[in-house]
Amino acid sequence: MGTNLRALAAYVTAAGVLTTALFGAPPAAGAGTVPDLTPWQTGTAVAGTAVAGTAVAVIGKGNGTVGGDLLAGHGIIRPSGIKAPPKTEASAYVVADADTGAVLAAKDPHGHYLPASTLKTLTAVTLIPKLDKNRKVKPSEEASNVEGSAVGIVPEPIYKIDDLMRALLMVSGNDAAVALAEANGGVKKTLADMNKEAHKLQAYDTVAKTPNGLDAPGQRSSAYDLALIARAGLALPDFREYISTKVAKFPAPKDDPKKKKKKKKRDDDESEASESPAPAYYEMANHNRLLGRYKGMLGVKNGWTSKALGSFVGAARRDGHTILVVIMHHPGGFWEEVAKLLDWGFAARGKVAPVGQLVGPAPDPKPSSSPLAVRPSPTPGAADAGAAKARGEDPASNGAGATTPLLIGGGVLVLLALGAYGLRRRRRTPGDADG
């Protein structure tokens, strides 16, 4: 029974084949065979070969690794014909051409690591298209008291989405991340949206459990995925503006409750004369130390926790070309190493065969018409009679027109019944583990 159901299911996957199997009808135009669902792979680099363009994508069985077979490796993956990439203490990294998607070098690119605040790039890529940046929001007490790096928000309606996005990407505000999640309908909904966005980008190594990257059980990403997410962010004008801003003003309450507690009781006149009103904003500076120091630096995001260690996503543009560098799980200072990896990327771009490819977003599923679908009509048999007249036939003599859809519908009901029966039997099989 199980084998037969699997065989029938295989027929269902190709449009028109089920009709052929049951009734001998020809398949729908363009139906072809069952599509090859193996991910597109990238051709491997040939020793001593230099190419001016990007890697050529070819269909192949390979090992199914997203971005190409070579990226399944855990060690350093580098092209031939050029000096090796600079050494780094990072456990994983990716150097890629952001314009073409060519991966120029990598180390354990699909290894799973804690992303720390570099996960905020996914928060931004997910929420920038969803939220009106001019909308004002009032953060909750919970958002205002989030641990770790914070921009210092208070539960007052003085913040625009635009302000919170700057705080998220410039100074790594964990509180701003939660406030943005609340503006999107809540943390739970936002995490679902973030994970959906990750899958859309084919960042399958990534699982978001927090909107700000604070360590949480099950949360993870990879150097390859962070490169995909950063590349998607660079396509958004607002994202590019936020990550490249060195200094920005951030709203502050005119009467800070914390300052009030510290005030000493004074005579009213003396107080008025000696104290000036608190400013309505303060300045915040971007945490990316390479902004303004490395030629062409666009920015992106750094992160650190005691478990994740140091991580960084950076992009720089020179002579019309953008290079991406991602590092993860670095035990110490990484800024100089990142600068050297960027230099190497600019030198290697267009001169070597890429070792992989940053894939594009997965295509949205499109509904397709089925040869088994029958459009309902107000009067039974009316649609078939009309079709018969259009062909110049006598509807009264064509009895098959009214019965064929019933036969097809009946065949589908039989298949559904068999499938349901098989599933019930499968679920009752002793020893099955819970899903």
N, C-alpha and C positions, 0 to 999 in steps of 0.2 A: 504494500500500500504506500509506504513512505517513498520508495523509489519512483513509483508512478506519479505521485504528487510532485516530486522534484522535477521529473521530466516535463509534466504539464506546465509547471511554473516557468521552466526555461522557455517554453513556447510563448508564454504570455509576455516575456520581456521584449520580444521583437514584434513590432507592430504588424499585424496581418497574419502572422504565422499560425496563431490559434485558429483563425477562420479557415486557413488552408488545411490544417490537421483535421478539423471536425467536418467541414463541409466541402472541401475540395476547391474553395474559391481562391482566386489569385491574391497574393499579398498586396497591401496598399502600395501606391507608387512611392518609391524611395525608401521602402521599409528596410531592405537589405537584410543583413544578418545581425545577430546579437552584437552590440557595440563592444569594443575592447575597453574595459574600464581601467586598465593599467594606467597609472599616472604618466604624463609625458616626461621623458627622461632627457638628459643633456648628454651630448656626445663627450667622451672622455678626451683629455688632452693627450696629444701624441708627442712623444719625446722629441725635442729639437724643432718643433713646428711653431711658427709664430703666425698669428692671424690678426687682421686689422679690425674685424668685426666681432660680434658676440658669438657665443656658442650656438650651434645649430641644434634646434630641438627635433628629436626623432622619436618615433614610437618604438618602444622596446619593452620586453618583459622586465629585464633588469632585476633589481632587488626591491623595487617599489619605493625607494627613498625620494621624498619630495625634493625637487631641485637637482636630482641626478645621482647616479650610483656612487660616485666618489664621495659624496657628502655623508655616506653611511659610516665613514671612518671616524675613529676617535682620536687619532694623532694629528700631526700637522699635515694638511692637504695643500700642496703647492704645485704650481705649473713648472715646467722645465723652460730652459732658455733665458732665465733671469735669476739674479741672486735671491736667496731665500728671504722670506719676510723677517723683519726684525724680531728679536726674541721678546717675549712677554711672560710675566708670571701668571697671567690669566689662565684659568683652566679651559676656557673656550673662547673662540673669537671668530669673526667673519669680516673679511675685507671685500667689498663689492662695488661695482659701478652702478650707482643708483639710477642712471639714465637708461642703461640697457638691461640691467638686472644681472649682468655677468658676475658670478662669484669668482674673485681672483685668487683668494687663498682662504683657508679656514683651519680651525682646530676644534675637534669635537663639536661640529656645528649644530647637530641635533641632540646633543647631551642635555638632560633636564637639570636645570638649576633654579634656585630661588632668584626671582628677578629684582627684588627690592623695588625702589622707586622708578626703575625703568618701565615698570608695568603701567605707570601713569601715561605713557605714550598711547597705550591701548585705550585707557579711559578717555583721553582726549580725542583720539580718532573715532571712537564710538559716539561720543556726546556732541562734538562740534557740529555735525550735520543735524542733530536732533533738537538742540536748544537754541532759542533766540538769544544772541549775545547781549542784546539791550534790555532783556527782561531782568527786573529786580527781584531778588529772593531774600527771604529771612531764614538764615541757618537755624537749626535746632540747637538745644543745649548739648546734645550728644555730639553733634558735628563740631561745636566750638571747643569741646574738651578732649578731642582725639589726641592720643599720645604721639610722641615723635616730633619730627620737624613740622612746624606749623607757621602759618602766616599771621595768626592771632585774630581770627574772626570772632564776632560776638553775635548773640541772637537778636540782631536788629535788621530791619529791611533796608540796608544801605549799600548792598552789593549787587552789582550786575553780574550776569554770567561771564561777561568779558573779563571782569576783575578776577573772578575765581579761576578762570582758565589761565590767566597770567600767573597767578599765585601757584597753580598746580604745576606749571611747566618751568617757571623761572626759579622759584624758591622751594619747590617740592612740598607744597602745603598739604599735609595729610588731612587737615581739617577742611581745606578747600575741596579736596576730592570727595569727602563725604557730603559736603554741602551740594556739590554738583550732582551727586547720586540722588540726593533727596529731591532736587529740582527735576530730575528725570523720572520721578515716581517712586523713589526709594532705593535702598542699597540692593535688595534682593532682585528687583527688576533690572537695575543697572548691571549687576553681575551677569544676569542672563543675557542682556544685550551685548556685553563685552565678550562673553564666550561665543555668542553667535557671530559677532564680528570677526573674532579670531578664526573661526571655521570658514567664514566667507573668504578671508585672506589666505586660507590654506595654512594657517599657523597652528598646525595640529598638535604641536608640543606644548601649547600654552593652555593653562587652566587658571582662570582668575577666581580667587576666593575673597579678595578685598579690592576696593576701587583705588587704593593708594599704594599697594605693594607691600604693606606691612606683612611680615611672615605669617602664614596660616597653613594648617595641615592641608596637603593636596595641591597647594598653589605651586605653579612652575612655569617655566618658559625655556627657550633655547636661544642661542646666539642667532641662529638662522631665522627664527620666528620674529625676534626683535628687529632684525633687518627688514623683514617683510612689513612689519607694523610701521617702522620709521619711514619706509619708502611710501606707504599709503598716506602717512601724515604729511610728507613733503608735497604731496599733490593737493593739499588743502591750504589755501592762502592764509587763513587765520592761524593755522598751526605753524606755518613758516614764520609769521609775524611774532607769535608768542615765544618761540624758541630762540629767536635772534635778538630779542629785546634785552639790552644790557641793564637798564634801570627804568623802573616804572613807578607811578604813584598808585598807592593802594588806599581805599577808603578807611577811615578810622572814626569811631564815634566822637562827637564833639566833647562830650562829658564822659570820660573813661571811668567806669565804676571802680576800677582798681586804683586809679589815682586819687579818687575821692577818699578812699579809706586811709590813705597815707597823709592826707592833709591834717594839719594841726588847727585847733580852734584859734581863730584870731579875731581881732576886731573887724567888723564888716568893712569899715572904711579902709583899713590897712590892707585887707585882703583884695579889695577892688583895685587898689593902687599898685600892688606889688605883683599881681598875677595876670598874665595875658591868657586869652582863650586858647584852648588846645586846637591844633590844626585839624582840618577835616580830612587829612590824608597823611601818609608817610611814604617814604621811598623804600623800595625793595630792589635788591641787585641780583642778577642772574647767578646761579651757583656754578655755571659752566665756566671753568677757569680758562678755557681756550678761546672764548669769545674775546675778540680784540687782540689776542696774542698770537693766534695761529692764522696765517694768511688764508682768507677765504672761508673761515669758519662760519657755518650757518647755525650751529647749535645742535640741539636735541635734548638729551636727558642723562643725568648721572643718578646713581643710587647706591645705598649702603645700608646693611644691617649686620649685626654680629654673626648671623648664620649665613646670610647671602654673601657676605664680604662685598668688595667693590664691584660695581657694574657700570657700564657706560655705553651710550649710543651716541655717536657723533657723525655729523655730515659736514663736508667742506666743498666749496665750489671754486674751481680755477679754470680759466680758459674755456668756459662753457661746459665743463664736465664736473659732475658731482660724485664724490667718493664717500661711501658709508663704512664706518668701522664700528663693530660691536664687540665688547669684551664682557665676560661674566666670571664671577668668582675669582676676583683678584685680591691678594692678601695685603696689598699696600698701596702706595701712591702710583697712579697709572697714567697721569697726564702726559708725561714725556713719552711713554711707550705708545700711547694713542697717536701722538703727533708723528712719531716715526712710522707707524703703520699707515697713517694717511699719506705720508710722503711716498712710501713704497707703493701704495695703491695708485697714486697719480703717475708714478714712473712705470708701473706695469700695465696700466690701462691701454688696451688696443695693441699691445705688443706680445701677448701670450694667449694661449688657448685657455679659456676659463675652465675651472674645475667643477663648475656647477652653475645653476641659474636661480635667481629669485623669481619664483613663479608669480603669475598674475592672480587676481581674485578668481575664485570658482564661479563659473557662470550660474546665473539664477535659473532654477528649474522652470521650464516653460511647459504649460499644459499642451498636450498633443491630442488631436482627435483620434479616436479609435474606430476601426471598421466595425466593431461590435455595437457602437453607440447608435441608438435609434431615437430620432427626434420625436417627442410626443406630439400628437395631434388631437384637436378637440373631438373629432369624430373618428371612431375606430375604422381603420382602413382607408381614411380619406387621403392620407399622404401617399399610400401605395397606388390608389386610383389616379391621383394627379400625376404621379411619375409615369404610370402606364400610358395615360393620355399623351404626355409629352413625347413618349417613344412611338406614338401612333398605334398602340395596342388597344384591345378591347378589355377594359377593366373587368367586365363580367366574366370573361373567359379565362382570366389569369388568376386562378385560385391560389397559386403559390405565393403571390405578393403579400397576402395577409398572414400566411402561416410561417414564412421564413423568419421574420423577426421573432416570432414566438419560439421557434426552434432554437435560434441563437440565444435568446434570453434564457430558455430552459437549460441550454448547455452551460451557460455561465452559472446559473443557480446550482447545477449539479457540482461544478468545480468548487464553488464556494462551500457547499455542504461537505464535500470530501475534505477540503482544507480545514474547516472547523472541526470535523471529526478527528483528523490527524493531529491537530493542535491539542484537543482535549486529551487524546491518548498520550501525546508527548508529555503534557504537563503532569500526568498521573504516573509517569514512569518512576519507579522507586530509585532513589539515589540522586535525583536531579538536585542541583544546588539552586538556591534562590537567586534571582537576578538582581 
